[in-house]
């Protein structure tokens, strides 16, 4: 099973779209609110070099920024 981490903020409409997509596909994921979790924010920045949300890190290697359904499903299926 893929390890899916979503880095988001509560007010980001695109974060909601990604969250809804993952839920609709029945994918388990950890959702980090980077406005409250500084460690998650720092890890996201260190891994990606960006502070943009929504950011997905899949299996500690695949970084996807925004809602790219095809890339998300491909990364999950490759795990």
DSSP file (Angstrom, degrees, kcal/mol; ACC not computed):
  #  RESIDUE AA STRUCTURE BP1 BP2  ACC     N-H-->O    O-->H-N    N-H-->O    O-->H-N    TCO  KAPPA ALPHA  PHI   PSI    X-CA   Y-CA   Z-CA
    1    1 A X              0   0    0      0, 0.0     2,-0.1     0, 0.0    76,-0.1   0.000 360.0 360.0 360.0 139.0    0.0    0.0    0.0
    2    2 A X        -     0   0    0     74,-0.1     2,-0.7     1,-0.1    26,-0.1  -0.391 360.0-130.4 -71.7 144.1    1.3    3.4   -0.9
    3    3 A X        -     0   0    0     -2,-0.1    56,-3.3    26,-0.0     2,-0.5  -0.877  31.7-172.6 -92.8 114.7    2.3    5.9    1.8
    4    4 A X  E     -A   58   0A   0     -2,-0.7    26,-2.5    24,-0.4     2,-0.5  -0.946   9.2-175.0-117.5 124.3    0.5    9.1    0.9
    5    5 A X  E     -Ab  57  30A   0     52,-2.1    52,-2.2    -2,-0.5     2,-0.5  -0.977   6.0-163.3-119.3 127.8    1.2   12.4    2.7
    6    6 A X  E     -Ab  56  31A   0     24,-3.4    26,-3.6    -2,-0.5     2,-0.6  -0.943   2.7-161.0-110.6 126.1   -0.9   15.5    2.0
    7    7 A X  E     +Ab  55  32A   0     48,-3.1    48,-1.9    -2,-0.5    47,-0.6  -0.939  33.5 144.8-106.8 121.7    0.5   18.9    3.1
    8    8 A X  E     - b   0  33A   0     24,-3.0    26,-2.4    -2,-0.6    27,-0.4  -0.836  43.4-127.2-147.0 175.3   -2.4   21.4    3.2
    9    9 A X    >   -     0   0    0     -2,-0.3     3,-1.0    24,-0.2     6,-0.1  -0.949  29.8-119.5-129.1 154.6   -4.0   24.4    4.8
   10   10 A X  T 3  S+     0   0    0     -2,-0.3    -1,-0.0     1,-0.2     6,-0.0   0.774 110.7  46.5 -65.9 -26.2   -7.6   24.7    6.0
   11   11 A X  T 3  S+     0   0    0      4,-0.0     2,-0.6     5,-0.0    -1,-0.2   0.442  82.9 110.0 -97.6   0.8   -8.5   27.6    3.7
   12   12 A X    <>  -     0   0    0     -3,-1.0     4,-1.5     1,-0.2     3,-0.1  -0.664  50.8-162.6 -82.3 115.2   -6.9   26.2    0.5
   13   13 A X  H  > S+     0   0    0     -2,-0.6     4,-1.6     1,-0.2    -1,-0.2   0.843  91.6  53.9 -67.2 -31.4   -9.7   25.3   -2.0
   14   14 A X  H  > S+     0   0    0      2,-0.2     4,-2.2     1,-0.2    -1,-0.2   0.828 102.9  57.7 -71.4 -30.6   -7.3   23.1   -4.1
   15   15 A X  H  > S+     0   0    0      1,-0.2     4,-2.8     2,-0.2    -1,-0.2   0.909 104.8  51.5 -62.8 -41.6   -6.3   21.2   -0.9
   16   16 A X  H  X S+     0   0    0     -4,-1.5     4,-2.9     2,-0.2    -2,-0.2   0.895 107.9  52.5 -61.8 -39.9  -10.0   20.3   -0.5
   17   17 A X  H  X S+     0   0    0     -4,-1.6     4,-2.3     2,-0.2    -2,-0.2   0.927 111.9  44.9 -62.0 -44.8  -10.1   19.0   -4.1
   18   18 A X  H  X S+     0   0    0     -4,-2.2     4,-2.6     2,-0.2     5,-0.2   0.938 113.6  50.0 -64.3 -46.4   -7.1   16.8   -3.5
   19   19 A X  H  X S+     0   0    0     -4,-2.8     4,-2.3     1,-0.2    -2,-0.2   0.927 112.3  47.4 -57.3 -47.4   -8.5   15.5   -0.2
   20   20 A X  H  X S+     0   0    0     -4,-2.9     4,-2.8     1,-0.2    -1,-0.2   0.897 110.8  52.1 -62.9 -40.7  -11.8   14.8   -1.8
   21   21 A X  H  X S+     0   0    0     -4,-2.3     4,-1.8    -5,-0.2    -2,-0.2   0.939 110.6  47.3 -60.7 -47.9  -10.1   13.0   -4.7
   22   22 A X  H  <>S+     0   0    0     -4,-2.6     5,-2.5     1,-0.2     4,-0.3   0.908 114.1  47.5 -61.3 -42.3   -8.1   10.8   -2.4
   23   23 A X  H ><5S+     0   0    0     -4,-2.3     3,-1.4    -5,-0.2    -1,-0.2   0.911 109.4  52.7 -65.8 -42.7  -11.2    9.9   -0.3
   24   24 A X  H 3<5S+     0   0    0     -4,-2.8    -1,-0.2     1,-0.3    -2,-0.2   0.838 109.4  49.9 -61.7 -33.1  -13.3    9.2   -3.4
   25   25 A X  T 3<5S-     0   0    0     -4,-1.8    -1,-0.3    -5,-0.2    -2,-0.2   0.473 114.3-119.6 -84.3  -2.1  -10.6    6.7   -4.6
   26   26 A X  T < 5 +     0   0    0     -3,-1.4     2,-0.4    -4,-0.3    -3,-0.2   0.778  58.5 156.1  71.2  26.9  -10.5    5.1   -1.2
   27   27 A X      < -     0   0    0     -5,-2.5     2,-0.3    -6,-0.2    -1,-0.2  -0.715  40.8-131.7 -91.5 134.0   -6.9    5.9   -0.6
   28   28 A X        +     0   0    0     -2,-0.4   -24,-0.4   -26,-0.1     2,-0.3  -0.662  39.0 161.2 -80.5 136.1   -5.5    6.1    2.9
   29   29 A X        -     0   0    0     -2,-0.3     2,-0.5   -26,-0.1   -24,-0.2  -0.986  39.8-122.3-152.4 158.8   -3.4    9.2    3.5
   30   30 A X  E     -b    5   0A   0    -26,-2.5   -24,-3.4    -2,-0.3     2,-0.6  -0.927  25.1-153.1-104.8 128.2   -2.1   11.4    6.2
   31   31 A X  E     -b    6   0A   0     -2,-0.5     2,-0.6   -26,-0.2   -24,-0.2  -0.902   7.6-164.3-107.1 115.9   -3.2   15.1    6.1
   32   32 A X  E     -b    7   0A   0    -26,-3.6   -24,-3.0    -2,-0.6     2,-1.0  -0.887  12.3-148.8-102.7 121.8   -0.8   17.6    7.6
   33   33 A X  E >>  -b    8   0A   0     -2,-0.6     4,-2.0   -26,-0.2     3,-1.8  -0.784  10.9-164.6 -85.3 102.4   -2.1   21.1    8.3
   34   34 A X  T 34 S+     0   0    0    -26,-2.4    -1,-0.2    -2,-1.0   -25,-0.1   0.582  82.6  67.7 -72.6  -7.2    1.1   23.1    7.8
   35   35 A X  T 34 S+     0   0    0    -27,-0.4    -1,-0.3     1,-0.1     3,-0.1   0.695 117.1  24.9 -78.4 -17.9   -0.4   26.1    9.6
   36   36 A X  T <4 S+     0   0    0     -3,-1.8     2,-0.7     1,-0.2    -2,-0.2   0.602 116.1  63.2-115.9 -20.4   -0.4   24.1   12.8
   37   37 A X     X  +     0   0    0     -4,-2.0     4,-2.1     1,-0.2    -1,-0.2  -0.805  52.9 175.9-115.8  90.0    2.3   21.5   12.3
   38   38 A X  H  > S+     0   0    0     -2,-0.7     4,-2.7     1,-0.2     5,-0.2   0.849  81.1  57.2 -63.5 -35.8    5.7   23.3   11.9
   39   39 A X  H  > S+     0   0    0      2,-0.2     4,-2.3     1,-0.2    -1,-0.2   0.916 108.2  47.1 -61.4 -42.2    7.6   20.0   11.7
   40   40 A X  H  > S+     0   0    0      2,-0.2     4,-2.7     1,-0.2    -2,-0.2   0.912 111.3  51.5 -65.1 -42.2    5.5   18.9    8.7
   41   41 A X  H  X S+     0   0    0     -4,-2.1     4,-2.5     1,-0.2    -2,-0.2   0.935 111.6  46.8 -59.1 -46.8    6.0   22.3    7.1
   42   42 A X  H  X S+     0   0    0     -4,-2.7     4,-2.8     1,-0.2    -1,-0.2   0.892 112.7  49.3 -63.9 -40.3    9.7   22.1    7.5
   43   43 A X  H  X S+     0   0    0     -4,-2.3     4,-2.4     2,-0.2     5,-0.2   0.909 110.9  50.3 -65.8 -41.7    9.8   18.5    6.2
   44   44 A X  H  X S+     0   0    0     -4,-2.7     4,-2.7     2,-0.2     5,-0.4   0.940 114.0  44.7 -59.8 -47.4    7.7   19.5    3.2
   45   45 A X  H  X S+     0   0    0     -4,-2.5     4,-2.6     1,-0.2    -2,-0.2   0.910 113.5  49.6 -65.0 -42.7   10.0   22.4    2.4
   46   46 A X  H  < S+     0   0    0     -4,-2.8    -1,-0.2     1,-0.2    -2,-0.2   0.883 116.9  42.0 -63.9 -38.1   13.2   20.3    2.9
   47   47 A X  H  < S+     0   0    0     -4,-2.4    -2,-0.2    -5,-0.2    -1,-0.2   0.881 131.6  20.6 -75.7 -39.8   11.9   17.5    0.7
   48   48 A X  H  < S-     0   0    0     -4,-2.7    -3,-0.2     2,-0.2    -2,-0.2   0.727  86.8-131.3-106.0 -26.3   10.4   19.7   -2.1
   49   49 A X  S  < S+     0   0    0     -4,-2.6     2,-0.3    -5,-0.4    -4,-0.2   0.512  77.0  98.9  81.2   4.6   12.1   23.1   -1.9
   50   50 A X        -     0   0    0     -6,-0.4    -1,-0.3     2,-0.1    -2,-0.2  -0.835  60.5-157.8-123.4 159.5    8.6   24.6   -2.1
   51   51 A X        +     0   0    0     -2,-0.3     2,-0.2    -3,-0.1    -6,-0.1   0.106  56.3 126.6-115.9  17.9    6.1   26.0    0.3
   52   52 A X        -     0   0    0      2,-0.1     2,-0.3    -7,-0.0    -2,-0.1  -0.525  52.5-115.3 -81.4 140.5    3.2   25.5   -2.1
   53   53 A X  S    S+     0   0    0     -2,-0.2   -45,-0.1     1,-0.2   -39,-0.1  -0.941  86.4  43.7-123.0 152.0    0.0   23.6   -1.1
   54   54 A X  S    S+     0   0    0    -47,-0.6    12,-2.7    -2,-0.3     2,-0.4   0.482  74.4 166.0 -78.1 142.2   -1.4   21.2   -1.8
   55   55 A X  E     -AC   7  65A   0    -48,-1.9   -48,-3.1    10,-0.2     2,-0.4  -0.990  17.2-162.5-123.2 132.8    1.7   19.1   -1.9
   56   56 A X  E     -AC   6  64A   0      8,-3.2     8,-2.5    -2,-0.4     2,-0.5  -0.931   5.2-167.8-111.3 137.8    1.6   15.3   -2.0
   57   57 A X  E     -AC   5  63A   0    -52,-2.2   -52,-2.1    -2,-0.4     2,-0.5  -0.988  12.2-165.2-121.4 119.6    4.6   13.1   -1.1
   58   58 A X  E >>  -AC   4  62A   0      4,-2.9     4,-2.3    -2,-0.5     3,-1.7  -0.918  69.2 -12.8-112.9 124.6    4.0    9.5   -2.1
   59   59 A X  T 34 S-     0   0    0    -56,-3.3    -1,-0.2    -2,-0.5   -55,-0.1   0.817 116.0 -73.5  56.4  35.0    6.2    6.7   -0.8
   60   60 A X  T 34 S+     0   0    0    -57,-0.3    -1,-0.3    -3,-0.2     3,-0.1   0.607 131.2  57.0  61.3  14.3    8.8    9.3    0.4
   61   61 A X  T <4 S+     0   0    0     -3,-1.7     2,-0.6     1,-0.2    -2,-0.2   0.604  77.7  78.8-139.9 -41.6    9.9   10.0   -3.2
   62   62 A X  E  <  -C   58   0A   0     -4,-2.3    -4,-2.9    13,-0.1     2,-0.5  -0.679  58.3-164.3 -84.0 120.6    7.2   11.2   -5.6
   63   63 A X  E     +C   57   0A   0     -2,-0.6     2,-0.4    -6,-0.2    -6,-0.2  -0.914   9.3 178.7-108.1 125.7    6.3   14.8   -5.2
   64   64 A X  E     -C   56   0A   0     -8,-2.5    -8,-3.2    -2,-0.5     2,-0.5  -0.990  11.0-161.2-128.7 123.6    3.1   16.1   -6.7
   65   65 A X  E     -C   55   0A   0     -2,-0.4   -10,-0.2   -10,-0.2     2,-0.1  -0.914  62.0  -4.7-106.6 125.0    2.0   19.7   -6.3
   66   66 A X  S    S-     0   0    0    -12,-2.7     2,-1.0    -2,-0.5   -12,-0.1  -0.360 109.0 -40.7  89.4-173.7   -1.6   20.4   -7.0
   67   67 A X        +     0   0    0     -2,-0.1     2,-0.5   -12,-0.0     3,-0.1  -0.799  61.8 156.7 -96.6 101.2   -4.3   18.1   -8.2
   68   68 A X     >  -     0   0    0     -2,-1.0     4,-2.6     1,-0.2     5,-0.2  -0.809  16.1-176.0-122.2  86.6   -2.8   15.9  -10.9
   69   69 A X  H  > S+     0   0    0     -2,-0.5     4,-2.6     1,-0.2     5,-0.2   0.864  79.7  51.4 -55.4 -43.3   -5.1   12.8  -10.8
   70   70 A X  H  > S+     0   0    0      1,-0.2     4,-2.3     2,-0.2    -1,-0.2   0.927 112.6  44.6 -62.7 -46.4   -3.2   10.8  -13.4
   71   71 A X  H  > S+     0   0    0      2,-0.2     4,-2.6     1,-0.2     5,-0.2   0.885 112.6  52.8 -66.1 -38.2    0.2   11.3  -11.7
   72   72 A X  H  X S+     0   0    0     -4,-2.6     4,-2.4     2,-0.2     5,-0.2   0.962 112.3  43.5 -61.6 -51.4   -1.4   10.5   -8.3
   73   73 A X  H  X S+     0   0    0     -4,-2.6     4,-2.5     1,-0.2    -2,-0.2   0.885 113.8  51.4 -63.7 -38.7   -2.9    7.3   -9.5
   74   74 A X  H  X S+     0   0    0     -4,-2.3     4,-1.4    -5,-0.2    -1,-0.2   0.936 111.6  46.8 -62.8 -46.2    0.3    6.3  -11.3
   75   75 A X  H  < S+     0   0    0     -4,-2.6     4,-0.3     1,-0.2    -2,-0.2   0.892 114.1  47.9 -63.7 -39.7    2.5    6.9   -8.3
   76   76 A X  H >< S+     0   0    0     -4,-2.4     3,-1.1     1,-0.2    -1,-0.2   0.906 111.4  49.7 -67.7 -41.6    0.1    5.0   -6.0
   77   77 A X  H 3< S+     0   0    0     -4,-2.5    -1,-0.2     1,-0.3    -2,-0.2   0.722 103.5  60.7 -72.3 -20.9   -0.2    2.0   -8.4
   78   78 A X  T 3<        0   0    0     -4,-1.4    -1,-0.3     1,-0.2    -2,-0.2   0.551 360.0 360.0 -81.4  -7.0    3.6    1.8   -8.7
   79   79 A X    <         0   0    0     -3,-1.1    -1,-0.2    -4,-0.3    -2,-0.1   0.488 360.0 360.0 -81.8 360.0    4.0    1.1   -5.0
